[in-house]
Amino acid sequence: MIVMEIRELEAFLAVMSTGSITAAARLLDRSQSQVTRLIQDLEISVGFALFDRNGPKIAPSEKGIAFHAEAERFLSGIGHLRERARTIAEKEPQPIEIVAIPAFASGIIPLALAALPEKLLPRKNPSAQPAGRGGGAIGIGPHGRFLRHVSAGRPAGTGSARGVSGTLRCRRGGR
């Protein structure tokens, strides 16, 4: 059974993003020897070298590069889980996530969201993610602010539901 610690994965991602153990140690506010040890422990856990070493220089191994995307995805999921636990503890409404084509993202969906009771709208942590080619993602931000991202080369927009595309808000009465 493979046992990996989150700290090991964080150290691995820090080394991958900074390009060195020294820079990763600074980023993580740890000693260089601690980061080295975390990387070594992770390599033992996964059963392969994550980095090719040449004296003081390191470079990601082929397997390390392949492992990197999965480690990022996993830690991103852990971050989402931590945030969700916080919102549950604070009894905040669940996030609203909607994926729509651009016409809906700037038309009917903001109107529908504006009709929701304010108590159902999340109050913190806005986010909008691209939905793929030609689609858009909609998120509800702090205090019911509507966030729109359309992946067809147009930027995200915010505003009020009474206006045109790009000026959308999801609070009752256009506040």
CORWO-V876993 format. One record per pair of residues at least 12 apart in sequence whose ideal C-beta (glycine too) atoms are under 8 Angstrom apart, sorted by the first residue. I is the first residue (numbers start at 1). GAP is how many residues later the second one is. D is the distance in whole Angstrom. If there is no record, write none. Layout:
i->I gap->GAP d->D
i->I gap->GAP d->D
//
This chain:
i->2 gap->43 d->5
i->2 gap->44 d->6
i->2 gap->45 d->8
i->3 gap->42 d->6
i->4 gap->38 d->6
i->4 gap->41 d->5
i->4 gap->42 d->7
i->5 gap->33 d->8
i->5 gap->36 d->7
i->5 gap->37 d->8
i->6 gap->69 d->7
i->6 gap->72 d->6
i->7 gap->31 d->6
i->8 gap->30 d->5
i->8 gap->31 d->7
i->8 gap->33 d->6
i->8 gap->34 d->4
i->8 gap->37 d->7
i->9 gap->33 d->7
i->9 gap->62 d->5
i->9 gap->65 d->7
i->9 gap->66 d->6
i->10 gap->18 d->7
i->10 gap->65 d->7
i->11 gap->13 d->6
i->11 gap->17 d->7
i->11 gap->19 d->8
i->11 gap->24 d->5
i->11 gap->27 d->4
i->11 gap->28 d->6
i->11 gap->31 d->7
i->12 gap->26 d->8
i->12 gap->27 d->6
i->12 gap->30 d->6
i->12 gap->38 d->6
i->12 gap->52 d->8
i->12 gap->55 d->8
i->12 gap->56 d->8
i->12 gap->59 d->6
i->13 gap->55 d->7
i->13 gap->58 d->6
i->13 gap->59 d->6
i->13 gap->62 d->6
i->14 gap->13 d->5
i->14 gap->14 d->5
i->14 gap->21 d->7
i->15 gap->20 d->7
i->15 gap->24 d->6
i->15 gap->36 d->7
i->15 gap->43 d->7
i->16 gap->44 d->6
i->16 gap->48 d->8
i->16 gap->52 d->5
i->20 gap->38 d->7
i->21 gap->14 d->5
i->21 gap->15 d->6
i->21 gap->18 d->7
i->21 gap->37 d->7
i->39 gap->12 d->7
i->46 gap->21 d->7
i->48 gap->13 d->7
i->48 gap->15 d->5
i->49 gap->12 d->5
i->49 gap->14 d->7
i->49 gap->15 d->7
i->50 gap->13 d->7
i->50 gap->14 d->4
i->50 gap->17 d->6
i->51 gap->13 d->6
i->83 gap->42 d->7
i->87 gap->35 d->8
i->87 gap->37 d->8
i->92 gap->30 d->6
i->92 gap->31 d->6
i->92 gap->32 d->7
i->93 gap->26 d->7
i->93 gap->27 d->5
i->93 gap->28 d->6
i->93 gap->29 d->5
i->93 gap->30 d->8
i->94 gap->28 d->7
i->95 gap->27 d->5
i->95 gap->30 d->8
i->95 gap->32 d->8
i->95 gap->44 d->7
i->95 gap->45 d->7
i->96 gap->17 d->7
i->96 gap->25 d->7
i->96 gap->26 d->7
i->96 gap->42 d->8
i->96 gap->43 d->7
i->96 gap->44 d->5
i->97 gap->40 d->7
i->97 gap->41 d->8
i->97 gap->42 d->7
i->98 gap->15 d->8
i->98 gap->39 d->7
i->98 gap->40 d->4
i->98 gap->41 d->8
i->99 gap->32 d->4
i->99 gap->36 d->6
i->99 gap->37 d->7
i->99 gap->38 d->5
i->99 gap->39 d->8
i->100 gap->31 d->7
i->100 gap->35 d->7
i->100 gap->36 d->6
i->100 gap->37 d->8
i->100 gap->38 d->6
i->101 gap->33 d->7
i->101 gap->34 d->6
i->101 gap->35 d->7
i->102 gap->32 d->7
i->102 gap->33 d->7
i->102 gap->34 d->5
i->102 gap->48 d->5
i->102 gap->50 d->6
i->102 gap->52 d->7
i->104 gap->32 d->8
i->105 gap->30 d->8
i->105 gap->31 d->4
i->105 gap->32 d->8
i->105 gap->33 d->6
i->105 gap->43 d->5
i->105 gap->45 d->6
i->106 gap->30 d->8
i->106 gap->42 d->6
i->106 gap->44 d->7
i->106 gap->51 d->8
i->106 gap->58 d->8
i->106 gap->59 d->3
i->106 gap->60 d->7
i->106 gap->62 d->7
i->107 gap->58 d->8
i->109 gap->29 d->6
i->110 gap->28 d->8
i->110 gap->36 d->5
i->110 gap->38 d->8
i->110 gap->51 d->4
i->110 gap->58 d->4
i->110 gap->59 d->8
i->110 gap->60 d->6
i->111 gap->50 d->6
i->113 gap->25 d->8
i->113 gap->27 d->7
i->113 gap->33 d->6
i->113 gap->48 d->8
i->113 gap->57 d->4
i->114 gap->32 d->8
i->114 gap->47 d->4
i->114 gap->55 d->7
i->114 gap->56 d->5
i->114 gap->57 d->7
i->114 gap->58 d->7
i->114 gap->60 d->8
i->115 gap->57 d->8
i->116 gap->54 d->7
i->118 gap->26 d->6
i->118 gap->53 d->7
i->118 gap->54 d->6
i->121 gap->19 d->5
i->121 gap->22 d->8
i->121 gap->23 d->4
i->121 gap->49 d->7
i->121 gap->50 d->8
i->122 gap->18 d->5
i->122 gap->19 d->8
i->122 gap->20 d->8
i->122 gap->22 d->8
i->123 gap->19 d->6
i->123 gap->20 d->6
i->123 gap->21 d->8
i->124 gap->18 d->6
i->125 gap->16 d->8
i->125 gap->17 d->8
i->126 gap->13 d->6
i->126 gap->14 d->7
i->126 gap->15 d->3
i->126 gap->16 d->6
i->126 gap->19 d->6
i->126 gap->21 d->5
i->127 gap->12 d->5
i->127 gap->14 d->8
i->127 gap->20 d->7
i->128 gap->19 d->4
i->128 gap->20 d->7
i->128 gap->21 d->4
i->128 gap->28 d->5
i->129 gap->20 d->7
i->130 gap->19 d->6
i->130 gap->21 d->4
i->131 gap->18 d->8
i->131 gap->20 d->6
i->132 gap->19 d->6
i->133 gap->18 d->7
i->133 gap->19 d->8
i->134 gap->17 d->7
i->134 gap->18 d->6
i->135 gap->15 d->8
i->135 gap->16 d->6
i->136 gap->12 d->6
i->136 gap->13 d->6
i->136 gap->14 d->4
i->136 gap->15 d->6
i->136 gap->16 d->8
i->137 gap->12 d->5
i->137 gap->14 d->8
i->140 gap->30 d->6
i->141 gap->17 d->7
i->143 gap->28 d->7
i->144 gap->25 d->7
i->144 gap->26 d->5
i->144 gap->27 d->4
i->145 gap->13 d->6
i->145 gap->24 d->6
i->145 gap->25 d->7
i->145 gap->26 d->8
i->146 gap->12 d->6
i->146 gap->13 d->7
i->146 gap->15 d->7
i->146 gap->22 d->5
i->146 gap->23 d->6
i->146 gap->24 d->4
i->148 gap->18 d->8
i->148 gap->20 d->6
i->160 gap->14 d->5
i->161 gap->13 d->7
i->162 gap->12 d->5
//
